[in-house]
């Protein structure tokens, strides 16, 4: 039986590296993986991981591919000896973190070029053959930052919002080209990741914060405060294996309905809703959903965005989440200039974004720590 040919971008570290090695070492030996990197000089960690995992000969090949360069994409495509790609994983991405005015336009354009235009280049290269063969599957590494705005991530969120619209639009179209096949092209799935332990945050375009001297004093103060909380979130991040590995029960993510999450699955905030098996679940599912989630942490906030289309409830809740520690200062420091949550928060909305009637018992933890 022919092996499933998988091409993955962004394999120098993190999710791309772990997914490539996981598929290449699968006991079924049913995958041929092309792990692509912008610069083959960085392939050392990938090859070392492949050796440690015992990938069989011929199961993993590396290719140089820069998603910013159409000629590089075409050259990598021509190097696939099977003449086809069954599963395309668009994983390459760049980040940008800091006050908007602290970023130069070159950094902004670089992020949009990789995250958005780079994904378009890959789809333009590989989708036509999938359509022609009535066979294929596309997985895109997405982010909760594509489902909700996050302070000091404006450009990054803009790029990830764009991917949501791009893939959702394709998901409506591609069933017209589909047939009943293990890799039918109706399968466009977004893997919605939260914080993951990778080198991504060490490779931020322009460095963390950008050129902070361009921002005013109050904005720099707010960014410093937000950064402390953000670093705490990163310290609790998932390992890449958690979003690539198959769970023990092999079950599909709970609560995924028509590519979104049905509210009945979280009338109150659950401890852990979705098992950590996203990429392989999406790859193997006979009828894959549009979206798979690596964490439930942000789902109550995402729910607010769909329930209150004015955006007021979400803005109030995220303001509270991001700047809760400043509340004491708001009451005691005259002229602090920080907009108060009480001025933002609509009635009936609790501080974590649940309607007040749905708020969990105050004496119970709302998030279960990892063992």
Secondary structure, DSSP 4 states (H G I P E B T S, - for coil): -PPEEEEES--SSHHHHHHHHHHHT-TT--EEEEEEES-GGG-HHHHHHHHHHTPPTTSEEEEE--TT-HHHHHHHHHT-TTS--SEEEE-------S-GGGS-HHHHHHHHIIIIIHHHHHHHHHHHHHHHHT--EEEEEEEGGGTS--TT-HHHHHHHHHHHHHHHHHHHHHGGG--SSTT-TTEEEEEEE--EESGGGGG-TTSTT--GGGS-HHHHHHHHHHHHHHHHHHHTPEEHHHHHSPPTT-PPPTTEETTEE-GGGGSS--S--S-S-HHHHHHH-TT--SEEES-STTHHHHHHHHH-TTSHHHHHHHHHHHHGGGHHHHHHSTT--PPPHHHHPPTTB-TTSSBGGGPPPTTS-SSPPP-
